[in-house]
Amino acid sequence: MSVDAFVASVGKGAGAQRVKFGTALRTGLIFGVVEMITPLIGWALGIAASQYIDAVDHWVAFALLAAVGAHMKWQALQHQPDAPRGDTTLWATVLTAIGTSIDAMAIGVSLAFLEVNILLIALAIGTATMLMSTGGMLAGRLLGQRFGRVAEALGGIALIGLGSLILFEHLTAAAG
């Protein structure tokens, strides 16, 4: 489940002018905490009303990831070499984290029907996501230094593709 957060972090790192370890760690913590909370929310909602969540989760994930990805791609295409690139603001990071964690909420819904320790599972998901997102930011920094705006644009395209894939999988599963 942390792969989408990793991809988003690579894109954010590639688009940033400078990524310090503290920024990468902050991003990892935000992604990890959001990814830890969403299965808990999904689990609680799954107990209450699973059919309503399944109806819209893929649309929410698609909208958030497509918007963040389009913004990243737009920034990469701007021709302002001295302007800071890559949106590493708190709100942009939180919105990206939410977009990549919708699948964890869906997992939480399904876990509501099993006898599992949801707290332990959520902690493991959050920890794995934190580590992968921190590493993704640092890897993205190296890619960004080497490939510049191309890496940032590809990161944006990857987020749009990820959102589209989530939407496609849910729509084709519902049709099949």
N, CA, C and O of each residue as an XYZ file, in Angstrom:
704
protein
N       0.809     -1.198      0.000
C       0.000      0.000      0.000
C       0.852      1.262      0.000
O       0.349      2.331     -0.346
N       2.077      1.177      0.363
C       2.933      2.361      0.469
C       3.558      2.766     -0.856
O       4.225      3.799     -0.924
N       3.364      1.991     -1.898
C       4.000      2.276     -3.177
C       3.489      3.597     -3.749
O       4.279      4.378     -4.280
N       2.190      3.863     -3.651
C       1.670      5.119     -4.176
C       2.233      6.313     -3.409
O       2.518      7.348     -4.011
N       2.395      6.190     -2.112
C       3.012      7.258     -1.324
C       4.474      7.435     -1.721
O       4.976      8.559     -1.759
N       5.155      6.340     -2.014
C       6.542      6.404     -2.470
C       6.638      7.160     -3.787
O       7.489      8.035     -3.939
N       5.771      6.830     -4.742
C       5.771      7.490     -6.051
C       5.505      8.980     -5.890
O       6.177      9.806     -6.508
N       4.525      9.324     -5.059
C       4.208     10.734     -4.823
C       5.402     11.455     -4.196
O       5.697     12.593     -4.560
N       6.078     10.811     -3.272
C       7.231     11.416     -2.612
C       8.400     11.603     -3.567
O       9.104     12.611     -3.502
N       8.605     10.646     -4.445
C       9.661     10.793     -5.456
C       9.362     12.017     -6.319
O      10.257     12.811     -6.609
N       8.106     12.165     -6.724
C       7.725     13.321     -7.532
C       7.916     14.631     -6.794
O       8.398     15.607     -7.369
N       7.539     14.659     -5.518
C       7.722     15.873     -4.714
C       9.204     16.184     -4.540
O       9.613     17.341     -4.637
N      10.000     15.166     -4.284
C      11.438     15.375     -4.123
C      12.096     15.840     -5.407
O      12.994     16.682     -5.382
N      11.653     15.294     -6.531
C      12.224     15.681     -7.827
C      11.882     17.121     -8.169
O      12.671     17.816     -8.810
N      10.714     17.568     -7.744
C      10.282     18.917     -8.072
C      10.826     19.979     -7.143
O      10.813     21.160     -7.489
N      11.297     19.596     -5.990
C      11.788     20.574     -5.027
C      13.179     21.043     -5.423
O      13.985     20.274     -5.947
N      13.448     22.319     -5.163
C      14.755     22.849     -5.501
C      15.831     22.226     -4.614
O      16.894     21.835     -5.096
N      15.550     22.140     -3.330
C      16.475     21.515     -2.380
C      15.654     20.705     -1.394
O      14.674     21.208     -0.844
N      16.029     19.496     -1.171
C      15.356     18.659     -0.187
C      16.358     18.326      0.906
O      17.330     17.604      0.682
N      16.106     18.859      2.078
C      16.943     18.524      3.222
C      16.361     17.277      3.870
O      15.201     16.928      3.651
N      17.184     16.615      4.667
C      16.724     15.394      5.328
C      15.512     15.686      6.212
O      14.591     14.872      6.282
N      15.502     16.828      6.883
C      14.367     17.199      7.741
C      13.072     17.323      6.960
O      12.014     16.912      7.437
N      13.147     17.887      5.765
C      11.962     18.010      4.907
C      11.496     16.630      4.458
O      10.298     16.346      4.450
N      12.431     15.786      4.089
C      12.078     14.420      3.680
C      11.445     13.661      4.837
O      10.471     12.933      4.647
N      11.992     13.829      6.029
C      11.445     13.152      7.201
C      10.063     13.687      7.542
O       9.171     12.918      7.898
N       9.876     15.006      7.436
C       8.555     15.599      7.688
C       7.530     15.040      6.714
O       6.418     14.684      7.103
N       7.914     14.965      5.444
C       7.018     14.403      4.434
C       6.700     12.948      4.773
O       5.542     12.533      4.711
N       7.720     12.178      5.129
C       7.503     10.781      5.509
C       6.577     10.654      6.700
O       5.709      9.781      6.721
N       6.749     11.512      7.693
C       5.878     11.470      8.872
C       4.431     11.804      8.515
O       3.502     11.152      8.992
N       4.248     12.814      7.682
C       2.883     13.181      7.275
C       2.230     12.030      6.519
O       1.100     11.644      6.820
N       2.947     11.483      5.534
C       2.397     10.353      4.779
C       2.134      9.165      5.706
O       1.097      8.511      5.597
N       3.067      8.887      6.614
C       2.911      7.749      7.517
C       1.741      7.911      8.470
O       0.976      6.969      8.681
N       1.594      9.096      9.048
C       0.482      9.324      9.990
C      -0.859      9.243      9.269
O      -1.797      8.619      9.765
N      -0.949      9.874      8.101
C      -2.207      9.814      7.347
C      -2.510      8.375      6.951
O      -3.648      7.919      7.061
N      -1.478      7.660      6.486
C      -1.682      6.260      6.066
C      -2.006      5.370      7.264
O      -2.636      4.326      7.092
N      -1.597      5.750      8.456
C      -1.925      4.991      9.662
C      -3.359      5.286     10.116
O      -4.059      4.391     10.590
N      -3.785      6.524      9.971
C      -5.118      6.917     10.430
C      -6.221      6.413      9.509
O      -7.288      6.017      9.980
N      -5.976      6.423      8.204
C      -7.058      6.087      7.271
C      -7.592      4.662      7.395
O      -8.798      4.477      7.228
N      -6.775      3.637      7.677
C      -7.403      2.324      7.866
C      -8.262      2.292      9.138
O      -9.256      1.569      9.209
N      -7.865      3.080     10.132
C      -8.689      3.155     11.348
C     -10.038      3.795     11.046
O     -11.076      3.336     11.521
N     -10.010      4.864     10.248
C     -11.258      5.512      9.838
C     -12.090      4.538      9.011
O     -13.292      4.390      9.228
N     -11.432      3.878      8.060
C     -12.136      2.903      7.224
C     -12.725      1.771      8.039
O     -13.837      1.318      7.770
N     -11.978      1.309      9.040
C     -12.461      0.235      9.896
C     -13.716      0.679     10.651
O     -14.701     -0.057     10.726
N     -13.666      1.896     11.210
C     -14.827      2.408     11.947
C     -16.018      2.623     11.019
O     -17.153      2.292     11.363
N     -15.754      3.173      9.856
C     -16.840      3.389      8.902
C     -17.352      2.071      8.329
O     -18.540      1.931      8.039
N     -16.449      1.110      8.168
C     -16.850     -0.199      7.652
C     -17.841     -0.875      8.557
O     -18.757     -1.557      8.097
N     -17.658     -0.688      9.833
C     -18.608     -1.249     10.787
C     -19.963     -0.560     10.649
O     -21.008     -1.196     10.785
N     -19.938      0.739     10.378
C     -21.176      1.520     10.324
C     -21.872      1.483      8.965
O     -23.083      1.273      8.896
N     -21.116      1.686      7.882
C     -21.791      1.856      6.590
C     -20.877      1.567      5.411
O     -20.537      2.486      4.667
N     -20.475      0.339      5.222
C     -19.502      0.016      4.179
C     -20.002      0.290      2.766
O     -19.204      0.697      1.922
N     -21.248      0.092      2.474
C     -21.719      0.272      1.101
C     -21.635      1.717      0.632
O     -21.508      1.960     -0.568
N     -21.702      2.682      1.544
C     -21.620      4.086      1.156
C     -20.183      4.504      0.841
O     -19.958      5.310     -0.062
N     -19.227      3.971      1.564
C     -17.819      4.319      1.363
C     -17.328      3.756      0.039
O     -16.656      4.452     -0.723
N     -17.658      2.507     -0.239
C     -17.215      1.873     -1.479
C     -17.706      2.625     -2.711
O     -17.077      2.570     -3.767
N     -18.819      3.319     -2.578
C     -19.399      4.011     -3.724
C     -18.593      5.233     -4.159
O     -18.677      5.629     -5.322
N     -17.818      5.840     -3.267
C     -17.152      7.096     -3.623
C     -15.647      7.117     -3.400
O     -14.996      8.061     -3.847
N     -15.061      6.132     -2.738
C     -13.639      6.222     -2.381
C     -12.734      6.373     -3.596
O     -11.759      7.123     -3.545
N     -13.036      5.681     -4.677
C     -12.203      5.753     -5.866
C     -12.290      7.123     -6.550
O     -11.305      7.577     -7.130
N     -13.427      7.774     -6.492
C     -13.574      9.106     -7.068
C     -12.775     10.136     -6.276
O     -12.146     11.020     -6.858
N     -12.798     10.021     -4.955
C     -12.040     10.943     -4.107
C     -10.540     10.780     -4.371
O      -9.829     11.768     -4.548
N     -10.064      9.539     -4.398
C      -8.647      9.285     -4.657
C      -8.245      9.830     -6.022
O      -7.204     10.473     -6.152
N      -9.067      9.576     -7.041
C      -8.770     10.063     -8.388
C      -8.687     11.584     -8.419
O      -7.737     12.135     -8.975
N      -9.658     12.268     -7.836
C      -9.693     13.729     -7.869
C      -8.470     14.337     -7.179
O      -7.843     15.251     -7.716
N      -8.133     13.832     -5.995
C      -6.989     14.381     -5.258
C      -5.671     14.137     -5.994
O      -4.868     15.055     -6.154
N      -5.451     12.901     -6.440
C      -4.193     12.577     -7.116
C      -4.076     13.286     -8.463
O      -2.995     13.746     -8.830
N      -5.174     13.374     -9.193
C      -5.136     14.059    -10.486
C      -4.857     15.545    -10.302
O      -4.095     16.130    -11.072
N      -5.461     16.159     -9.295
C      -5.238     17.585     -9.060
C      -3.793     17.863     -8.662
O      -3.166     18.781     -9.191
N      -3.265     17.074     -7.735
C      -1.872     17.272     -7.310
C      -0.920     16.971     -8.469
O       0.046     17.704     -8.678
N      -1.179     15.910     -9.219
C      -0.333     15.558    -10.358
C      -0.366     16.618    -11.449
O       0.673     16.953    -12.018
N      -1.546     17.148    -11.745
C      -1.659     18.204    -12.756
C      -0.911     19.455    -12.305
O      -0.269     20.125    -13.114
N      -0.995     19.765    -11.027
C      -0.270     20.923    -10.495
C       1.242     20.722    -10.622
O       1.963     21.641    -11.010
N       1.714     19.530    -10.297
C       3.145     19.244    -10.426
C       3.598     19.369    -11.886
O       4.648     19.945    -12.169
N       2.807     18.832    -12.795
C       3.157     18.885    -14.207
C       3.145     20.328    -14.693
O       4.034     20.736    -15.441
N       2.163     21.095    -14.282
C       2.074     22.499    -14.670
C       3.294     23.258    -14.179
O       3.864     24.059    -14.920
N       3.704     23.016    -12.928
C       4.884     23.677    -12.391
C       6.138     23.308    -13.184
O       7.006     24.150    -13.412
N       6.224     22.061    -13.596
C       7.405     21.618    -14.342
C       7.495     22.301    -15.700
O       8.589     22.513    -16.223
N       6.353     22.642    -16.266
C       6.342     23.252    -17.595
C       6.564     24.756    -17.561
O       6.797     25.369    -18.603
N       6.497     25.354    -16.385
C       6.766     26.788    -16.264
C       8.241     27.046    -16.508
O       9.087     26.281    -16.044
N       8.557     28.096    -17.217
C       9.947     28.397    -17.565
C      10.489     29.525    -16.696
O      10.790     30.613    -17.187
N      10.608     29.255    -15.409
C      11.156     30.225    -14.472
C      12.275     29.530    -13.702
O      12.022     28.957    -12.642
N      13.492     29.568    -14.207
C      14.576     28.791    -13.614
C      14.908     29.160    -12.177
O      15.383     28.301    -11.434
N      14.680     30.400    -11.751
C      15.038     30.789    -10.395
C      13.909     30.584     -9.391
O      14.131     30.680     -8.184
N      12.711     30.306     -9.871
C      11.579     30.137     -8.965
C      11.659     28.782     -8.288
O      12.045     27.798     -8.918
N      11.295     28.716     -6.996
C      11.290     27.421     -6.327
C      10.252     26.511     -6.961
O       9.145     26.943     -7.279
N      10.615     25.258     -7.141
C       9.718     24.285     -7.746
C       9.349     23.244     -6.710
O       9.992     23.133     -5.666
N       8.317     22.489     -7.004
C       7.905     21.417     -6.118
C       7.145     21.980     -4.931
O       7.669     22.796     -4.173
N       5.940     21.548     -4.783
C       5.101     22.060     -3.717
C       5.275     21.198     -2.482
O       4.645     20.148     -2.357
N       6.132     21.639     -1.565
C       6.370     20.886     -0.341
C       5.732     21.578      0.858
O       6.131     21.341      1.998
N       4.727     22.444      0.602
C       4.028     23.083      1.705
C       3.263     22.028      2.493
O       2.992     20.934      1.997
N       2.926     22.372      3.709
C       2.217     21.432      4.580
C       0.905     20.979      3.955
O       0.610     19.784      3.934
N       0.111     21.925      3.445
C      -1.195     21.556      2.893
C      -1.081     20.707      1.640
O      -1.846     19.759      1.461
N      -0.139     21.035      0.777
C       0.048     20.230     -0.432
C       0.478     18.816     -0.066
O       0.039     17.849     -0.688
N       1.334     18.695      0.943
C       1.789     17.375      1.380
C       0.644     16.594      2.005
O       0.493     15.401      1.739
N      -0.168     17.250      2.832
C      -1.307     16.572      3.468
C      -2.315     16.122      2.414
O      -2.812     14.998      2.479
N      -2.622     16.983      1.445
C      -3.572     16.596      0.395
C      -3.051     15.423     -0.425
O      -3.813     14.518     -0.768
N      -1.771     15.433     -0.738
C      -1.185     14.308     -1.474
C      -1.251     13.043     -0.638
O      -1.569     11.970     -1.151
N      -0.952     13.165      0.648
C      -1.005     11.997      1.539
C      -2.417     11.433      1.617
O      -2.605     10.216      1.610
N      -3.402     12.309      1.691
C      -4.793     11.839      1.732
C      -5.139     11.125      0.434
O      -5.752     10.058      0.449
N      -4.745     11.718     -0.686
C      -5.035     11.098     -1.978
C      -4.428      9.719     -2.127
O      -5.039      8.824     -2.711
N      -3.219      9.544     -1.596
C      -2.565      8.238     -1.730
C      -3.006      7.249     -0.658
O      -2.649      6.073     -0.732
N      -3.770      7.693      0.333
C      -4.139      6.786      1.418
C      -5.588      6.323      1.360
O      -6.044      5.610      2.254
N      -6.308      6.714      0.333
C      -7.705      6.285      0.213
C      -7.789      4.758      0.143
O      -8.731      4.164      0.669
N      -6.812      4.125     -0.503
C      -6.825      2.668     -0.569
C      -6.680      2.051      0.820
O      -7.241      0.988      1.087
N      -5.931      2.709      1.704
C      -5.791      2.209      3.072
C      -7.120      2.288      3.813
O      -7.420      1.444      4.657
N      -7.914      3.309      3.492
C      -9.237      3.401      4.102
C     -10.116      2.248      3.623
O     -10.855      1.648      4.403
N     -10.023      1.952      2.336
C     -10.793      0.834      1.792
C     -10.356     -0.484      2.435
O     -11.190     -1.346      2.707
N      -9.053     -0.643      2.679
C      -8.555     -1.832      3.363
C      -9.135     -1.893      4.776
O      -9.538     -2.955      5.251
N      -9.167     -0.739      5.434
C      -9.748     -0.675      6.776
C     -11.201     -1.114      6.797
O     -11.644     -1.785      7.729
N     -11.943     -0.730      5.760
C     -13.344     -1.159      5.662
C     -13.413     -2.677      5.597
O     -14.213     -3.296      6.298
N     -12.578     -3.276      4.758
C     -12.613     -4.737      4.634
C     -12.128     -5.420      5.907
O     -12.595     -6.512      6.233
N     -11.198     -4.797      6.634
C     -10.713     -5.385      7.884
C     -11.772     -5.365      8.983
O     -11.679     -6.114      9.955
N     -12.770     -4.511      8.827
C     -13.844     -4.447      9.816
C     -14.614     -5.763      9.886
O     -15.264     -6.052     10.891
N     -14.544     -6.554      8.829
C     -15.275     -7.813      8.785
C     -14.424     -9.004      9.203
O     -14.885    -10.145      9.164
N     -13.190     -8.741      9.600
C     -12.282     -9.799     10.038
C     -11.902     -9.573     11.491
O     -11.979     -8.451     11.993
N     -11.502    -10.613     12.148
C     -11.032    -10.483     13.529
C      -9.528    -10.240     13.500
O      -8.733    -11.180     13.516
N      -9.147     -8.957     13.458
C      -7.738     -8.565     13.398
C      -7.476     -7.474     14.424
O      -8.399     -6.817     14.904
N      -6.205     -7.294     14.749
C      -5.799     -6.196     15.619
C      -5.574     -4.979     14.727
O      -4.480     -4.799     14.192
N      -6.591     -4.149     14.561
C      -6.538     -3.023     13.637
C      -5.470     -2.017     14.046
O      -4.866     -1.384     13.179
N      -5.223     -1.855     15.328
C      -4.202     -0.898     15.779
C      -2.804     -1.335     15.351
O      -2.007     -0.515     14.895
N      -2.512     -2.607     15.495
C      -1.210     -3.127     15.076
C      -1.032     -3.023     13.561
O       0.037     -2.650     13.079
N      -2.074     -3.352     12.825
C      -2.012     -3.270     11.365
C      -1.824     -1.820     10.923
O      -1.017     -1.547     10.035
N      -2.554     -0.894     11.527
C      -2.435      0.524     11.170
C      -1.042      1.048     11.486
O      -0.479      1.822     10.711
N      -0.488      0.636     12.605
C       0.865      1.065     12.972
C       1.894      0.538     11.965
O       2.803      1.267     11.567
N       1.751     -0.717     11.556
C       2.671     -1.289     10.564
C       2.552     -0.572      9.221
O       3.563     -0.290      8.578
N       1.339     -0.278      8.800
C       1.122      0.443      7.537
C       1.748      1.835      7.608
O       2.436      2.261      6.681
N       1.506      2.534      8.707
C       2.045      3.886      8.874
C       3.561      3.914      8.902
O       4.183      4.798      8.313
N       4.156      2.948      9.584
C       5.623      2.887      9.672
C       6.245      2.603      8.301
O       7.214      3.252      7.909
N       5.693      1.644      7.587
C       6.208      1.320      6.252
C       6.066      2.516      5.315
O       6.972      2.809      4.534
N       4.947      3.195      5.391
C       4.722      4.354      4.532
C       5.679      5.488      4.880
O       6.204      6.150      3.985
N       5.910      5.718      6.167
C       6.839      6.764      6.581
C       8.231      6.508      6.015
O       8.864      7.414      5.473
N       8.699      5.280      6.142
C      10.029      4.938      5.645
C      10.118      5.074      4.128
O      11.093      5.612      3.603
N       9.103      4.587      3.431
C       9.130      4.646      1.968
C       8.994      6.077      1.462
O       9.624      6.440      0.469
N       8.189      6.888      2.123
C       8.004      8.273      1.678
C       9.240      9.115      1.940
O       9.612      9.950      1.115
N       9.876      8.903      3.080
C      11.118      9.619      3.367
C      12.179      9.243      2.326
O      12.858     10.111      1.778
N      12.310      7.967      2.068
C      13.247      7.505      1.043
C      12.883      8.008     -0.338
O      13.762      8.324     -1.140
N      11.599      8.084     -0.617
C      11.138      8.591     -1.910
C      11.508     10.045     -2.125
O      11.914     10.432     -3.221
N      11.369     10.856     -1.081
C      11.763     12.270     -1.188
C      13.259     12.384     -1.476
O      13.676     13.168     -2.328
N      14.057     11.599     -0.764
C      15.512     11.661     -0.954
C      15.902     11.139     -2.340
O      16.780     11.703     -2.994
N      15.257     10.075     -2.781
C      15.532      9.557     -4.129
C      15.083     10.566     -5.179
O      15.766     10.771     -6.183
N      13.942     11.191     -4.949
C      13.447     12.205     -5.872
C      14.388     13.392     -5.973
O      14.549     13.979     -7.043
N      15.009     13.745     -4.851
C      15.974     14.845     -4.856
C      17.109     14.536     -5.830
O      17.511     15.391     -6.618
N      17.621     13.305     -5.768
C      18.708     12.917     -6.674
C      18.245     12.918     -8.127
O      18.969     13.368     -9.015
N      17.037     12.414     -8.364
C      16.495     12.409     -9.723
C      16.260     13.832    -10.212
O      16.526     14.152    -11.371
N      15.757     14.684     -9.319
C      15.490     16.065     -9.686
C      16.757     16.816    -10.039
O      16.766     17.613    -10.977
N      17.832     16.570     -9.294
C      19.098     17.231     -9.594
C      19.642     16.770    -10.947
O      20.249     17.543    -11.688
N      19.414     15.526    -11.240
C      19.976     14.971    -12.473
C      19.091     15.251    -13.690
O      19.597     15.557    -14.770
N      17.767     15.145    -13.514
C      16.855     15.248    -14.648
C      15.928     16.457    -14.587
O      15.163     16.693    -15.522
N      15.987     17.230    -13.493
C      15.270     18.494    -13.381
C      13.777     18.401    -13.611
O      13.087     17.563    -13.030
N      13.298     19.276    -14.465
C      11.852     19.419    -14.696
C      11.241     18.175    -15.332
O      10.052     17.912    -15.150
N      12.024     17.417    -16.066
C      11.502     16.187    -16.672
C      11.058     15.222    -15.567
O       9.992     14.613    -15.667
N      11.874     15.081    -14.514
C      11.517     14.196    -13.404
C      10.276     14.698    -12.686
O       9.428     13.901    -12.286
N      10.159     16.012    -12.518
C       8.979     16.572    -11.867
C       7.727     16.328    -12.711
O       6.682     15.952    -12.179
N       7.830     16.541    -14.015
C       6.697     16.309    -14.904
C       6.298     14.834    -14.894
O       5.110     14.511    -14.865
N       7.285     13.946    -14.917
C       6.984     12.512    -14.866
C       6.327     12.138    -13.541
O       5.443     11.282    -13.509
N       6.751     12.772    -12.445
C       6.104     12.536    -11.154
C       4.644     12.952    -11.186
O       3.782     12.239    -10.671
N       4.362     14.092    -11.780
C       2.973     14.545    -11.918
C       2.155     13.602    -12.772
O       1.018     13.269    -12.438
N       2.746     13.171    -13.883
C       2.051     12.215    -14.760
C       1.810     10.903    -14.024
O       0.757     10.284    -14.184
N       2.788     10.473    -13.213
C       2.626      9.231    -12.448
C       1.469      9.345    -11.462
O       0.710      8.391    -11.293
N       1.321     10.499    -10.809
C       0.203     10.677     -9.874
C      -1.136     10.663    -10.601
O      -2.095     10.051    -10.132
N      -1.200     11.338    -11.746
C      -2.439     11.317    -12.537
C      -2.746      9.878    -12.967
O      -3.892      9.433    -12.900
N      -1.713      9.161    -13.408
C      -1.894      7.765    -13.802
C      -2.337      6.891    -12.649
O      -3.189      6.019    -12.821
N      -1.766      7.115    -11.472
C      -2.142      6.343    -10.296
C      -3.604      6.584     -9.935
O      -4.339      5.639     -9.650
N      -4.022      7.842     -9.947
C      -5.425      8.158     -9.681
C      -6.342      7.541    -10.718
O      -7.408      7.022    -10.384
N      -5.927      7.597    -11.981
C      -6.720      7.004    -13.056
C      -6.806      5.490    -12.912
O      -7.855      4.897    -13.164
N      -5.706      4.866    -12.509
C      -5.699      3.419    -12.306
C      -6.645      3.010    -11.177
O      -7.380      2.031    -11.304
N      -6.627      3.750    -10.087
C      -7.546      3.472     -8.972
C      -8.988      3.569     -9.463
O      -9.804      2.690     -9.182
N      -9.299      4.630    -10.193
C     -10.650      4.821    -10.718
C     -11.014      3.704    -11.682
O     -12.105      3.142    -11.593
N     -10.114      3.376    -12.603
C     -10.366      2.329    -13.589
C     -10.630      0.979    -12.926
O     -11.564      0.270    -13.300
N      -9.796      0.626    -11.934
C      -9.960     -0.668    -11.248
C     -11.312     -0.752    -10.556
O     -11.971     -1.789    -10.613
N     -11.726      0.313     -9.911
C     -13.013      0.283     -9.222
C     -14.179      0.251    -10.205
O     -15.155     -0.466     -9.986
N     -14.085      1.020    -11.281
C     -15.185      1.046    -12.247
C     -15.295     -0.268    -13.005
O     -16.407     -0.735    -13.251
N     -14.173     -0.879    -13.384
C     -14.246     -2.151    -14.102
C     -14.629     -3.300    -13.170
O     -15.266     -4.259    -13.605
N     -14.251     -3.215    -11.899
C     -14.667     -4.251    -10.943
C     -16.160     -4.175    -10.723
O     -16.821     -5.204    -10.581
N     -16.703     -2.965    -10.693
C     -18.140     -2.801    -10.482
C     -18.925     -3.265    -11.714
O     -20.037     -3.778    -11.592
N     -18.330     -3.076    -12.912
C     -19.014     -3.478    -14.135
C     -18.950     -4.981    -14.367
O     -19.815     -5.560    -15.025
N     -17.894     -5.613    -13.807
C     -17.663     -7.041    -14.061
C     -18.314     -7.894    -13.114
O     -18.205     -9.117    -13.208
